[in-house]
Amino acid sequence: MLNIHDFSDKTDEELVERTLENQGDFLYIMNRYQSKLLAYILRISNVSYEEAEDVLQNVFIKVYRNLNSFDTGLKFSSWIYRITHNEVISNFRKIQARPQNYEREINEEILNRITIDFDIEKEINNKYLRKIINNVLINLDEKYREVLVLRFFEEKDYNEISDILKKPIGTVSTLLNRAKKYFKEELVKYPDIK
């Protein structure tokens, strides 16, 4: 029996090919994407951790069922994020929006990317800054929140965001520019943010 680490050097596309030959290898795709997609679901939605796990389970079911139709012209990561994006929207429609106070995980690396891109002074207490960033993200329009999450939290490039959202790159660029503008406008309303 092969160990999970035996496939760590395989590309996503190679794992897809292996899975099409042996269905049991789908576990390796799941293990590679489970934590990334769960974090993504939590970042772009207002669902509890348990609900996010349910959404993720549905994502993996859809990925498994549609693996034969994966377009090899796309990056697999863009394809699986697109399915996740669609499942989050589907789940959102099912349960209706309901306010919840949850915070997205903002580690030092994400915090650094945001402070550099938005030119925020680093003297501010990081815990306080994390809280502010979460508050601003929660209050942004969903379309702006999602592009910011994809860019800064998921580190997707413009092409990948375009594939995930099924929007032209120019539209993605415009959405990101507007999202940054609205984010900055909201951010400067907090004391100590310059």
Sequence and secondary structure as in RCSB ss.txt:
>XXXX:A:sequence
MLNIHDFSDKTDEELVERTLENQGDFLYIMNRYQSKLLAYILRISNVSYEEAEDVLQNVFIKVYRNLNSFDTGLK
FSSWIYRITHNEVISNFRKIQARPQNYEREINEEILNRITIDFDIEKEINNKYLRKIINNVLINLDEKYREVLVL
RFFEEKDYNEISDILKKPIGTVSTLLNRAKKYFKEELVKYPDIK
>XXXX:A:secstr
   GGGGTTS HHHHHHHHHH GGGHHHHHHHHHHHHHHHHHHHS   HHHHHHHHHHHHHHHHHHGGG  TTS 
HHHHHHHHHHHHHHHHHHHH            HHHHHHHHHHTT  TTS HHHHHHHHHHHHHHS HHHHHHHII
IIIS   HHHHHHHHT  HHHHHHHHHHHHHHHHHHHTTSTT  
